[in-house]
Amino acid sequence: MNSYSNSIDAICAAYDSLSDTEKRVADFIIQNSDDVAKFSVREIATQSKTSSATVSRFVRHIGYESFSELRLAIATDQSNSNSSDDDGVTEISLDNIEASINYILDNKIQELTGTAEQLNSSRVKKVIDLIVESDEILFAAVGNSIPVCSSLAFKLGQIGLRANCPTTTESMILASLSLRRDDLLFVVSSSGYSHRLETIVDNAEDSGTPIIFVTTNPASMLAKRADVVLTAVTRDQLLTGPQFSTHVAEDFIVETLFMFILASRKYAREHARMEQKSLGRDKETTPTFS
Protein backbone atom coordinates (compact mmCIF):
# COMPACT_ATOMS: atom_id res chain seq x y z
CA MET A 1 0.00 0.00 0.00
CA ASN A 2 1.26 3.47 -0.81
CA SER A 3 1.82 6.10 1.89
CA TYR A 4 -0.55 8.71 0.46
CA SER A 5 -3.84 9.44 2.21
CA ASN A 6 -5.50 10.39 -1.08
CA SER A 7 -5.64 8.19 -4.19
CA ILE A 8 -5.28 11.11 -6.63
CA ASP A 9 -2.15 12.27 -4.78
CA ALA A 10 -0.68 8.77 -5.25
CA ILE A 11 -1.39 8.89 -9.00
CA CYS A 12 0.12 12.38 -9.39
CA ALA A 13 3.23 11.36 -7.43
CA ALA A 14 3.90 8.36 -9.65
CA TYR A 15 2.91 10.03 -12.93
CA ASP A 16 6.41 10.78 -14.27
CA SER A 17 7.50 7.18 -13.75
CA LEU A 18 4.53 5.65 -15.59
CA SER A 19 4.75 4.24 -19.10
CA ASP A 20 2.92 6.08 -21.89
CA THR A 21 0.02 3.62 -21.82
CA GLU A 22 -0.18 3.77 -18.02
CA LYS A 23 -0.32 7.57 -18.27
CA ARG A 24 -3.43 7.21 -20.43
CA VAL A 25 -5.04 5.26 -17.60
CA ALA A 26 -3.90 7.88 -15.09
CA ASP A 27 -5.25 10.73 -17.23
CA PHE A 28 -8.62 9.04 -17.57
CA ILE A 29 -8.95 8.36 -13.84
CA ILE A 30 -7.88 11.89 -12.89
CA GLN A 31 -10.30 13.46 -15.37
CA ASN A 32 -13.19 11.16 -14.37
CA SER A 33 -12.52 10.55 -10.69
CA ASP A 34 -16.18 11.15 -9.78
CA ASP A 35 -17.26 8.18 -11.93
CA VAL A 36 -14.33 5.74 -11.64
CA ALA A 37 -15.82 3.99 -8.62
CA LYS A 38 -18.61 2.76 -10.91
CA PHE A 39 -16.28 1.23 -13.52
CA SER A 40 -14.68 -2.19 -13.89
CA VAL A 41 -11.11 -2.83 -15.02
CA ARG A 42 -12.41 -3.71 -18.50
CA GLU A 43 -14.40 -0.45 -18.71
CA ILE A 44 -11.39 1.61 -17.58
CA ALA A 45 -9.26 -0.10 -20.24
CA THR A 46 -11.84 0.57 -22.96
CA GLN A 47 -12.34 4.21 -21.99
CA SER A 48 -8.58 4.89 -21.80
CA LYS A 49 -7.87 2.91 -25.03
CA THR A 50 -5.48 0.55 -23.23
CA SER A 51 -5.87 -3.01 -21.93
CA SER A 52 -6.92 -4.70 -18.72
CA ALA A 53 -3.31 -5.77 -18.18
CA THR A 54 -2.16 -2.14 -18.47
CA VAL A 55 -4.76 -1.04 -15.90
CA SER A 56 -3.57 -3.76 -13.51
CA ARG A 57 0.09 -2.72 -13.97
CA PHE A 58 -0.88 0.90 -13.40
CA VAL A 59 -2.68 0.02 -10.15
CA ARG A 60 0.34 -1.85 -8.79
CA HIS A 61 2.69 0.91 -9.98
CA ILE A 62 0.93 3.51 -7.84
CA GLY A 63 1.01 1.27 -4.78
CA TYR A 64 -2.34 -0.51 -4.63
CA GLU A 65 -2.79 -4.28 -4.43
CA SER A 66 -5.74 -4.40 -6.82
CA PHE A 67 -8.11 -2.23 -8.80
CA SER A 68 -10.79 -2.98 -6.21
CA GLU A 69 -8.57 -1.40 -3.55
CA LEU A 70 -7.96 1.69 -5.72
CA ARG A 71 -11.67 1.96 -6.55
CA LEU A 72 -12.54 1.83 -2.85
CA ALA A 73 -9.91 4.48 -2.08
CA ILE A 74 -11.30 6.79 -4.77
CA ALA A 75 -14.86 6.28 -3.51
CA THR A 76 -13.73 7.03 0.05
CA ASP A 77 -11.92 10.18 -1.11
CA GLN A 78 -15.06 11.33 -2.89
CA SER A 79 -17.29 10.78 0.14
CA ASN A 80 -14.83 12.53 2.47
CA SER A 81 -14.23 15.48 0.19
CA ASN A 82 -15.77 18.81 1.05
CA SER A 83 -14.99 19.42 -2.52
CA SER A 84 -14.29 22.12 -4.93
CA ASP A 85 -17.70 23.67 -5.41
CA ASP A 86 -21.39 23.05 -5.63
CA ASP A 87 -21.28 22.93 -9.44
CA GLY A 88 -18.81 20.01 -9.49
CA VAL A 89 -16.18 22.00 -11.42
CA THR A 90 -13.23 19.81 -12.41
CA GLU A 91 -11.38 22.17 -14.73
CA ILE A 92 -10.30 25.80 -14.88
CA SER A 93 -12.36 28.01 -17.17
CA LEU A 94 -12.89 31.73 -17.73
CA ASP A 95 -16.56 30.88 -18.19
CA ASN A 96 -16.81 30.17 -14.46
CA ILE A 97 -14.11 32.17 -12.72
CA GLU A 98 -15.40 32.01 -9.15
CA ALA A 99 -15.89 28.25 -9.24
CA SER A 100 -12.50 27.80 -10.92
CA ILE A 101 -10.79 29.81 -8.17
CA ASN A 102 -12.44 27.58 -5.56
CA TYR A 103 -11.34 24.50 -7.51
CA ILE A 104 -7.71 25.73 -7.56
CA LEU A 105 -7.87 26.63 -3.86
CA ASP A 106 -9.31 23.27 -2.89
CA ASN A 107 -6.57 21.39 -4.73
CA LYS A 108 -3.81 23.57 -3.27
CA ILE A 109 -5.19 23.03 0.24
CA GLN A 110 -5.17 19.28 -0.39
CA GLU A 111 -1.58 19.53 -1.67
CA LEU A 112 -0.46 21.27 1.51
CA THR A 113 -2.44 18.93 3.76
CA GLY A 114 -0.99 15.87 2.02
CA THR A 115 2.53 17.29 2.15
CA ALA A 116 2.24 18.05 5.87
CA GLU A 117 1.13 14.47 6.49
CA GLN A 118 4.28 13.24 4.70
CA LEU A 119 6.63 15.31 6.91
CA ASN A 120 7.68 12.60 9.33
CA SER A 121 9.07 14.23 12.48
CA SER A 122 12.23 12.10 12.64
CA ARG A 123 13.10 12.91 9.01
CA VAL A 124 12.47 16.61 9.55
CA LYS A 125 14.70 16.57 12.64
CA LYS A 126 17.46 14.78 10.72
CA VAL A 127 17.27 17.31 7.87
CA ILE A 128 17.50 20.25 10.27
CA ASP A 129 20.48 18.68 12.05
CA LEU A 130 22.25 18.12 8.72
CA ILE A 131 21.61 21.73 7.66
CA VAL A 132 22.79 23.44 10.84
CA GLU A 133 25.82 21.16 11.31
CA SER A 134 27.15 21.38 7.74
CA ASP A 135 30.09 23.58 6.75
CA GLU A 136 28.38 24.65 3.53
CA ILE A 137 25.13 23.74 1.80
CA LEU A 138 25.04 23.34 -1.97
CA PHE A 139 21.59 23.52 -3.53
CA ALA A 140 20.86 21.71 -6.79
CA ALA A 141 17.83 21.77 -9.09
CA VAL A 142 16.86 22.17 -12.72
CA GLY A 143 14.36 24.46 -14.43
CA ASN A 144 11.77 26.19 -12.30
CA SER A 145 12.79 24.23 -9.19
CA ILE A 146 15.83 26.52 -8.91
CA PRO A 147 13.85 29.44 -7.37
CA VAL A 148 12.73 27.13 -4.54
CA CYS A 149 16.39 26.51 -3.72
CA SER A 150 17.39 30.15 -4.18
CA SER A 151 14.81 31.31 -1.67
CA LEU A 152 15.94 28.90 1.05
CA ALA A 153 19.64 29.56 0.36
CA PHE A 154 19.10 33.31 0.76
CA LYS A 155 17.19 32.91 4.01
CA LEU A 156 19.78 30.55 5.46
CA GLY A 157 22.44 33.11 4.59
CA GLN A 158 20.45 35.73 6.48
CA ILE A 159 20.80 33.73 9.69
CA GLY A 160 24.48 32.94 9.34
CA LEU A 161 24.58 29.61 7.48
CA ARG A 162 26.82 29.18 4.45
CA ALA A 163 24.48 28.30 1.59
CA ASN A 164 25.22 28.33 -2.12
CA CYS A 165 22.62 28.12 -4.88
CA PRO A 166 24.29 28.73 -8.27
CA THR A 167 22.04 30.26 -10.92
CA THR A 168 22.50 27.45 -13.47
CA THR A 169 22.68 23.68 -13.25
CA GLU A 170 26.05 23.80 -15.03
CA SER A 171 27.44 25.97 -12.20
CA MET A 172 25.92 23.55 -9.69
CA ILE A 173 27.82 20.69 -11.31
CA LEU A 174 31.07 22.64 -11.04
CA ALA A 175 30.37 23.47 -7.39
CA SER A 176 29.60 19.82 -6.64
CA LEU A 177 33.15 18.88 -7.64
CA SER A 178 34.36 20.77 -4.55
CA LEU A 179 31.99 19.15 -2.07
CA ARG A 180 33.48 17.75 1.12
CA ARG A 181 32.35 15.25 3.72
CA ASP A 182 31.24 18.01 6.13
CA ASP A 183 29.18 19.80 3.47
CA LEU A 184 25.59 19.07 2.47
CA LEU A 185 23.85 18.65 -0.89
CA PHE A 186 20.21 19.78 -0.90
CA VAL A 187 18.34 18.71 -4.06
CA VAL A 188 14.86 19.77 -5.17
CA SER A 189 13.38 17.80 -8.08
CA SER A 190 9.66 17.25 -8.56
CA SER A 191 10.08 14.37 -10.99
CA GLY A 192 13.20 12.89 -9.42
CA TYR A 193 14.69 12.42 -12.89
CA SER A 194 17.56 14.43 -14.39
CA HIS A 195 20.89 13.41 -15.92
CA ARG A 196 22.45 16.66 -14.70
CA LEU A 197 21.25 16.08 -11.16
CA GLU A 198 22.53 12.52 -11.42
CA THR A 199 26.02 13.92 -12.09
CA ILE A 200 25.76 16.18 -9.04
CA VAL A 201 24.59 13.30 -6.85
CA ASP A 202 27.48 11.18 -8.19
CA ASN A 203 29.95 13.88 -7.13
CA ALA A 204 28.36 14.15 -3.69
CA GLU A 205 28.57 10.40 -3.18
CA ASP A 206 32.22 10.40 -4.28
CA SER A 207 32.93 13.03 -1.60
CA GLY A 208 30.91 11.31 1.12
CA THR A 209 28.60 14.35 1.28
CA PRO A 210 25.14 13.78 2.82
CA ILE A 211 22.22 14.32 0.44
CA ILE A 212 18.75 15.70 1.17
CA PHE A 213 16.17 15.18 -1.58
CA VAL A 214 12.83 17.01 -1.85
CA THR A 215 10.57 15.45 -4.48
CA THR A 216 7.04 14.46 -5.41
CA ASN A 217 8.40 11.11 -6.60
CA PRO A 218 10.17 9.39 -3.68
CA ALA A 219 10.31 6.14 -5.68
CA SER A 220 12.72 7.63 -8.24
CA MET A 221 16.25 6.24 -8.43
CA LEU A 222 17.82 9.58 -7.49
CA ALA A 223 15.61 9.90 -4.42
CA LYS A 224 16.60 6.40 -3.33
CA ARG A 225 20.26 7.49 -3.29
CA ALA A 226 19.60 10.31 -0.80
CA ASP A 227 20.23 10.15 2.93
CA VAL A 228 16.88 11.79 3.68
CA VAL A 229 13.88 12.21 1.38
CA LEU A 230 11.09 14.72 2.03
CA THR A 231 8.00 14.04 -0.05
CA ALA A 232 5.89 16.82 -1.55
CA VAL A 233 2.34 16.07 -2.65
CA THR A 234 1.36 17.65 -5.96
CA ARG A 235 -1.88 18.07 -7.87
CA ASP A 236 -0.32 19.82 -10.83
CA GLN A 237 -1.52 17.00 -13.07
CA LEU A 238 -5.10 18.11 -12.38
CA LEU A 239 -4.47 21.84 -12.70
CA THR A 240 -1.70 22.48 -15.21
CA GLY A 241 -0.54 19.13 -16.55
CA PRO A 242 2.88 17.48 -16.08
CA GLN A 243 4.82 20.15 -17.99
CA PHE A 244 4.12 22.97 -15.52
CA SER A 245 5.08 22.49 -11.88
CA THR A 246 3.76 25.08 -9.44
CA HIS A 247 6.03 24.02 -6.53
CA VAL A 248 3.60 25.14 -3.83
CA ALA A 249 4.25 21.93 -1.89
CA GLU A 250 8.05 22.19 -2.23
CA ASP A 251 7.91 25.83 -1.11
CA PHE A 252 5.90 24.74 1.93
CA ILE A 253 8.56 22.17 2.83
CA VAL A 254 11.50 24.59 2.61
CA GLU A 255 9.59 27.32 4.45
CA THR A 256 8.74 24.85 7.22
CA LEU A 257 12.38 23.80 7.52
CA PHE A 258 13.49 27.41 7.71
CA MET A 259 10.99 28.24 10.44
CA PHE A 260 12.23 25.34 12.57
CA ILE A 261 15.84 26.40 12.03
CA LEU A 262 15.05 30.02 12.85
CA ALA A 263 13.27 28.98 16.03
CA SER A 264 16.04 26.67 17.22
CA ARG A 265 19.31 28.19 16.02
CA LYS A 266 21.14 30.35 18.52
CA TYR A 267 22.00 33.85 17.27
CA ALA A 268 19.84 33.37 14.13
CA ARG A 269 17.86 36.53 14.76
CA GLU A 270 21.04 38.46 15.58
CA HIS A 271 22.44 37.54 12.17
CA ALA A 272 19.17 38.66 10.59
CA ARG A 273 19.38 42.02 12.38
CA MET A 274 22.94 42.49 11.13
CA GLU A 275 21.79 41.76 7.58
CA GLN A 276 18.92 44.22 7.92
CA LYS A 277 21.28 46.87 9.25
CA SER A 278 23.70 46.31 6.37
CA LEU A 279 20.95 46.69 3.78
CA GLY A 280 19.13 49.53 5.51
CA ARG A 281 21.05 52.27 3.70
CA ASP A 282 20.67 50.53 0.34
CA LYS A 283 16.90 50.40 0.85
CA GLU A 284 16.92 54.00 2.11
CA THR A 285 15.23 53.04 5.33
CA THR A 286 16.14 53.33 8.96
CA PRO A 287 16.50 49.82 10.41
CA THR A 288 14.17 49.09 13.28
CA PHE A 289 14.60 46.18 15.62
CA SER A 290 12.07 44.55 17.87
C-alpha positions, 0 to 999 in steps of 0.5 A: 500500500502506498503512503498517500492518504489520497488516491489522486495524490498517489497517482500524481506522485507516480505520474512521471515514472509511468509508461505512456500507456499507463499515463493514459489510464492515469489521465482518464482516472484523474479526469473522471474521478467522480465516476471511476468507482462505478467502472470495472477494469475492462471499462477503464481499459476501454475508456482509456484505449489501453488493456486490462493488463495495463490497468492492472500494472498501473494500479500496482505501480501507484502502490495498490494491491488491486483495482478494487482497492484503488476503486474503494480508495477513490470512492472514500476520497469522494465521500470525504471530500468537502470538494471544490464547489457546488457545481462540481467543477473539475477544470479551470475556465474563464466561463466560471471564474469564481468556481475555478478559483475555488477549484484551484484553492481546494486542490492547493489546500489538499496539496499542503495537507498531504505534504504536511502528512508526509513530513515525518518528524524524525526525518524533519529533525534529521534534515534540520540537524544536517543543515545546521551542522554542515560547513556549507550547503550546496543547492541543486535543481533544474528548471523552475525548481531553482527558485525554490532553492534560491529562496531557502539559500538566501534565508539561510544566509540571512541567519548565518549559514553558508548556503550556495545556490548557483544560478545554473545547473552547469554551475551547480555541477562545477560546485559539486566537484568541490563538495566535502564530507562536512558539506551538504547537498540539498536537491529539489526535483519534482520528478526525481529524474535528471541526468544533470542532477545525477552527475551532481549526486554522483559527485556528492557520493564520491565526496561522502557528502550527505544528500537531502532530496525534496521530491514528489516522486520518492520512488525515483532512483535519485531519491533512493540514493539520498540520505533523507527524502522529504516528499511533496504532494502535488496536484499539478496534473489536475491543474496544469498538466505534467509540464508545468510544476507550481512548486507550492508543496516544495515551497511549503517544505522549505519554508517549514524547515526554515521556520524550525531552524530560525526557532532553534538556532542560537543567534539566528535573529542576531544575524538577521538584524545584522543583515537588515542593518547592512541593507538599511542604507541601500533600501533607504530606510532606517533599520528598526529592531524589535 
